[in-house]
Amino acid sequence: MVLGARGTTAGTGAVEIARLGGLWRVTRPWHPGLRPYLRSYVGYWEAVPTPYEARLVPTGCATLLISLAEPFTQLRRLGMRDGGSGSIGSLVVGLEDRPAICTHPGGQEAIRVEFTPLGAYRLFGMPMSELTNLAVEIRDVLGSGAGELVERMAATQDWAARFDLLDAALLDRLALGPDPTPEVDQAWQLLSGSGGVIPIARIAAEVGWSQGYLIRRFTQQIGLTPKASARVLRFRRAVTLLGRGTASLTEISTACGFYDQAHLNREFRAIAGTTPGRMVAARRVEGAVALTRSANSSKTAPAAAR
């Protein structure tokens, strides 16, 4: 691929292109209208096309991936019957509480956007519970116009133009999407703000709902139950602390609300399919922990999973 111009867009700023391990990454400041709903927004392509296999671990976000070149060979959710997608290109992934394996033939070029759970609820305009632990073709969630958008984005090599097209489409959908229920918004802020350690009963009392009603409405709009969301949030905080390398596993267990180190290890195996030590030692494909030797050696610099 030939580098596009360092294009600019009013109100967003210049496109920045940088080499990170085996990937070229493309970023620019987020559009102000999108900022409240986003957690990550990055374009990338492989410096040297290489087949790879990677483990996707839960992020606490919903993901929109715009594939501009080769599709994935398969995304397979671990621990789920009939969890394989077959060949899939641009896709939507709901919130997850278990890992998945993705395989790619090489030559990937894409834009990956991560949304807050309630940002995704507003963007997708559907119950997030229908996307839990699933990877779904973009047309099946956003309609046939999404396929046309992907084709237009793939037809230009100018990254500023690509971001402009995607920004406009996202802003249009967000303007028409459903507003989250204020109580669900409050419940999510309480749970995420505590790193998943606040009791569900206390959240229900704070928002003025019964626990049963909170669980139903929360699950519909977030995609995971409050309990499952809390597990993922504790896991994500532990991953962050592990990546800093300044605390022991015992200290991390205590800080993140695990009973002990054995509990921490069990949760890593259940949520990520690996151990804390292996997570730290792994390298990344964009947004995933690399598994194969080719992915480990050619894709990215060492890092904990996102």
RAFENDA-V422475 format. One record per residue. N is the residue number from 0. PHI is phi in whole degrees, -180 to 180 (* if undefined). NEAR is the number of other ideal C-beta (glycine too) atoms within 10 Angstrom. Layout:
N_PHI_NEAR / N_PHI_NEAR
//
This chain:
0_*_13 / 1_-90_4 / 2_-61_12 / 3_-80_17 / 4_-68_12 / 5_-77_13 / 6_-69_16 / 7_-127_12 / 8_-136_16 / 9_-54_6 / 10_86_10 / 11_-119_18 / 12_107_14 / 13_-81_14 / 14_-74_23 / 15_-119_12 / 16_-120_17 / 17_-144_9 / 18_-85_9 / 19_-132_16 / 20_60_19 / 21_-89_25 / 22_-122_22 / 23_-96_18 / 24_-111_16 / 25_-126_21 / 26_-139_18 / 27_-157_22 / 28_-56_14 / 29_-69_18 / 30_-61_20 / 31_-56_9 / 32_-71_13 / 33_-97_19 / 34_-52_11 / 35_-65_12 / 36_-105_21 / 37_-105_16 / 38_-123_16 / 39_-162_16 / 40_-155_22 / 41_-149_17 / 42_-101_25 / 43_-162_22 / 44_-151_19 / 45_-76_23 / 46_-66_15 / 47_-131_10 / 48_-55_18 / 49_-143_19 / 50_-59_15 / 51_-151_25 / 52_-129_18 / 53_-143_25 / 54_-101_22 / 55_-89_26 / 56_-113_26 / 57_-57_25 / 58_-115_21 / 59_78_21 / 60_-127_23 / 61_-98_27 / 62_-123_21 / 63_-116_23 / 64_-118_23 / 65_-96_23 / 66_-89_21 / 67_-107_22 / 68_-147_15 / 69_-72_18 / 70_-79_18 / 71_-68_20 / 72_-70_16 / 73_-169_18 / 74_-119_22 / 75_-124_18 / 76_-80_20 / 77_-74_14 / 78_80_12 / 79_-124_12 / 80_-71_5 / 81_54_6 / 82_-89_17 / 83_-90_13 / 84_-94_19 / 85_73_10 / 86_-60_12 / 87_-148_19 / 88_-100_19 / 89_-73_23 / 90_-152_23 / 91_-120_24 / 92_-123_24 / 93_-79_25 / 94_-65_25 / 95_-129_26 / 96_-131_20 / 97_-153_19 / 98_-81_23 / 99_-139_26 / 100_-110_18 / 101_-115_22 / 102_-123_17 / 103_-138_24 / 104_-76_14 / 105_104_14 / 106_84_14 / 107_-74_24 / 108_-146_19 / 109_-160_23 / 110_-123_21 / 111_-114_17 / 112_-122_24 / 113_-107_22 / 114_-113_24 / 115_-59_20 / 116_-56_25 / 117_-79_23 / 118_-65_23 / 119_-67_29 / 120_-58_28 / 121_-71_21 / 122_-69_25 / 123_-79_22 / 124_65_15 / 125_-151_17 / 126_-59_16 / 127_-67_22 / 128_-63_18 / 129_-79_13 / 130_-114_21 / 131_-60_19 / 132_59_21 / 133_-121_21 / 134_-116_24 / 135_-123_17 / 136_-53_16 / 137_-59_20 / 138_-64_17 / 139_-73_11 / 140_-108_20 / 141_-105_23 / 142_90_13 / 143_-63_8 / 144_-61_12 / 145_-67_20 / 146_-64_15 / 147_-65_12 / 148_-61_20 / 149_-61_22 / 150_-62_11 / 151_-66_14 / 152_-68_22 / 153_-70_16 / 154_-77_11 / 155_-115_14 / 156_-98_14 / 157_-86_14 / 158_-69_24 / 159_-61_20 / 160_-65_18 / 161_-61_23 / 162_-63_23 / 163_-60_18 / 164_-62_17 / 165_-69_22 / 166_-55_19 / 167_-61_12 / 168_-66_20 / 169_-67_23 / 170_-63_12 / 171_-63_11 / 172_-70_17 / 173_-63_17 / 174_-65_9 / 175_-105_9 / 176_-76_17 / 177_-71_14 / 178_-80_9 / 179_-61_21 / 180_-64_17 / 181_-54_9 / 182_-67_19 / 183_-68_21 / 184_-59_16 / 185_-63_16 / 186_-62_27 / 187_-65_20 / 188_-63_12 / 189_-65_16 / 190_-69_23 / 191_-69_19 / 192_-65_10 / 193_-92_17 / 194_71_17 / 195_86_23 / 196_-104_14 / 197_-72_19 / 198_-64_12 / 199_-63_19 / 200_-61_10 / 201_-68_12 / 202_-62_23 / 203_-59_20 / 204_-65_13 / 205_-63_14 / 206_-90_19 / 207_83_10 / 208_-117_20 / 209_-71_10 / 210_-61_13 / 211_-62_9 / 212_-69_13 / 213_-60_23 / 214_-61_17 / 215_-64_14 / 216_-70_17 / 217_-61_29 / 218_-63_21 / 219_-63_16 / 220_-95_23 / 221_-93_31 / 222_112_26 / 223_-121_24 / 224_-66_18 / 225_-56_23 / 226_-65_14 / 227_-66_21 / 228_-61_25 / 229_-61_22 / 230_-62_19 / 231_-66_23 / 232_-64_23 / 233_-65_23 / 234_-60_27 / 235_-62_22 / 236_-65_19 / 237_-64_27 / 238_-61_23 / 239_-61_14 / 240_-67_20 / 241_-60_21 / 242_-63_15 / 243_-74_9 / 244_69_8 / 245_-112_9 / 246_-132_14 / 247_-78_10 / 248_-63_18 / 249_-65_12 / 250_-66_12 / 251_-66_21 / 252_-58_23 / 253_-67_15 / 254_-65_15 / 255_-99_23 / 256_86_19 / 257_-85_22 / 258_-64_11 / 259_-165_12 / 260_-66_16 / 261_-63_10 / 262_-65_14 / 263_-58_24 / 264_-63_16 / 265_-63_13 / 266_-68_20 / 267_-64_22 / 268_-66_13 / 269_-71_14 / 270_-90_22 / 271_-114_23 / 272_70_20 / 273_-154_18 / 274_-102_14 / 275_-56_23 / 276_-63_12 / 277_-68_13 / 278_-62_22 / 279_-66_15 / 280_-77_13 / 281_-73_23 / 282_-109_21 / 283_-120_23 / 284_-85_28 / 285_-55_23 / 286_79_22 / 287_-151_26 / 288_-90_26 / 289_-70_23 / 290_-113_20 / 291_-84_16 / 292_-61_10 / 293_-65_15 / 294_-69_25 / 295_-63_20 / 296_-87_13 / 297_-124_21 / 298_-94_25 / 299_-144_20 / 300_-79_10 / 301_-59_12 / 302_-170_15 / 303_-73_20 / 304_-68_26 / 305_-73_21
//
